[in-house]
Amino acid sequence: MSQLTPEDLRKEDQFELLAEVEHSQIKQFILDQITPEVRLVRWFSAYQVAMITLFVFLLVKAILLAARAMNDALLWIGLSVVFSFTVLIVLHELLHALAYWFTGARKLKVGAIWKKFVFYVVADRQVIDARSFRLVAYAPLVGVKLLCLALGLFFWSSPSAYFFFSIMCIHSLFCAGDVAMLAFYQIHADREIYNYDDVSTGKSFFYVRKES
């Protein structure tokens, strides 16, 4: 985490405002960053296609097994869907929070926009540099994937493997917003970006250091 303060970023002789995002409009901001010109977006799009393909394969195989009176695999996939839209959401945000904590941020707040089914963790009025932001953004994607992959391989010979591999596939959809925010940083890779969230105004601010 940067040692700068929001007041430091507002010094016009040193920094300039790059973007001001209302939390209620975060979904539109995310969509604006998803362009095929960004290398990270292309990579993640390919990854999502792979995960969707894997999930369809698992589901079809489970249905074929159920047709032969072997219902365990289909049951585990059903449980993975329920788990993903309940517990996994909490786990995803918890990993963001732990990553924030690791960077030194302490004033953490959890928010949700229920109408848009959007959830987020913010570090209230604490300036985050680009390196720390990447750690926070990647934490759920990497953490959940590695855990599910390890458990899926460990339980490979059991129908419960369907549970872990299905969660891994579904979770890739949850990470689209994080990757889009990382794409924003990649679009402006030539600039030194700092950001902070302001809970009182419901906004996030992105500043860049002016070139000397």
N, C-alpha and C positions, 0 to 999 in steps of 0.2 A: 504494500500500500504506500502511496506517495505521502510525503510529509507536508505537502501543500494543503491549504485550506480553501474552501469556496471563495473566501475573500481574496486570496492570492490570485485565483483564476480570473477574477473580475478586474484585474489590473490591466487596462487596455494597452499599456506600453509593452506588456510581456506576453499576453495571451489574447486570443480572439475566439468568440463563440462559433463553434462549428455546427451544432445542432441543439435544439431545445425540444424535448419530447414529453408530451403529456402522457402519464401512465394510462389514462383511459383510451389513448390513441396509439398505444404501443404496437397493436396488431398491424395497423396500417404502416407504421414505420418499418416493422419487420418485413412486410410484403415488399416495400420499396427497395429493400436491399437484395432481394432474391432475383438476381439477373444472371444469365448464363455467361456473361463476360467475366464474372468473378470466378477464379480458379477453385476456391473453396466450395462455392455453390455447385459447380459441376461435379466435384468429387463427392459431395454429400448427396447429390441427386442420384448418382450411380450407386452409392451405398444404400440409399432408401429403396431403390428398385431391387437391389439384391435382397434386402430384408423382407420386402413385400413378397417377392418370389419365394423366398424360403418359407414364409408364413403360409402362403397358399399351398405350397408343397406339403407342409406338415398337416394342414387342415384336410386336404384331399386324402392323404394317407390315413389320417385318423377316421375319416368318414368311411373309407373302404374297410378299415378294421372293424368299425362299428357295425357294418353290414354283415360281418361274420361273427357278430355277437361278442366282439372284443371292444368294450366301450371305454376302457381306462384312458386311452390316449385322447379321445374326444372330450372326456370329462376334465382332464388336466388342461386342455386348451381353453375350455370354458372357464375354468378357475383362473387361468392366466389373464383372461379378459377382465374379469371382475377385479382381480388383484391390481391390474394395470391402471384402472380408472378409479382406484381408491388408495390403496397403500402405496403404490408406486409413485403417485403424484407427491405424496408426503416425502417419500425417500428422495425423489428427484430434487425437491426444494431443500431438503436437509443437506444434501451433498453440496448444493450451492452455498448454503450457510456455513458449512464446515470449511469450504474453500475460502470464503470471505474471512472467516475467523483465522485461518492459517496465514492470510496476508496481513493480519493485524486489525482488521475492521471489527468493531465491537457493537456499534449501534445498529443492529440488524432488525428489520421489520419484514413481516410476511404479508403479502397482499394478494387479492384475487379480484378479477373482474368476472363475476359469475355469468353475466349475460353472454360473454364471449368465451367462457371456459378457459380463462387465462390466469395463471398463477405466477407469482414472482417473489423474489427476495431482494430487498434493497438495503444498502448500507447508508443510513441517513446522514447526509452532510459530511461524508467522509470521501476524500478524493482518492480515486483509484487510478493507478497508471495502467498502461496498455498490457504490460506483462502480467500484472495481478488480474486484470479483467479476463485475459485469456485463460488463466488458471481456473477462475470461477466459472467461466462459460463451458469449459471442457470437462469439468469434474463429473457431472452426471453421465455424460455420454461415455466417457472412458470407464468410470467406476462401475456403472450398471452393466455395460457390455462385458467387461472382464469377469465380473462376478457371475453373470448368467452363463457365459461361455464355460467358465471353470466348473460350475455346478452341473451344467448340461452334459459336459463330457464325463464328469464323475458319475452321474446317474445314467450314463449312456444306455445301459442294458435294461433300464426301468422305464415304464411309461411316464414317470415323472419328469423325464428329460424333455418331454413336450412342453411342460410348464415353463421351464427356464428358457428354452430356445424361443418360445412364443413371446415371452416377456421381452427378450432381447430384440425381437422384431418389432413389437408394438412400441417399445421405448424409442426407437429411432424416429418415430413421428413426433414424440414429445420434445426432441432436441432440435427441431427445425428452427424455433425461435432463437435458441442459443447460437446456432450456426449462422443465422441471418445477422445477428449482432456482431459476430466475428467477421462476417463478410464486410460489414460497415468499416471495421478497422482495416481490413485488407484493401478496400477501395481507397482508403486514405493512408496507405502504408508509408507514404513519404512524409507524413506529418507525425509529430509527437503528441499523441492524444491523451487527455486526462478527462475523467468524468466523475460526476457525483450525483446522488439522488437527493431530492428534497421532499420529504414526506409531507411537510406542511402545505406545499404548493402542488403536490402530486405530479412532479416533473423530474426528468433527468436531464442533465446538462453535459454537453461534450465540448471541451475546449481544446485548442491546439496552441502550442507555444509558437510565438512569432519568430520568424527567422531573423537573425541578427545581421 
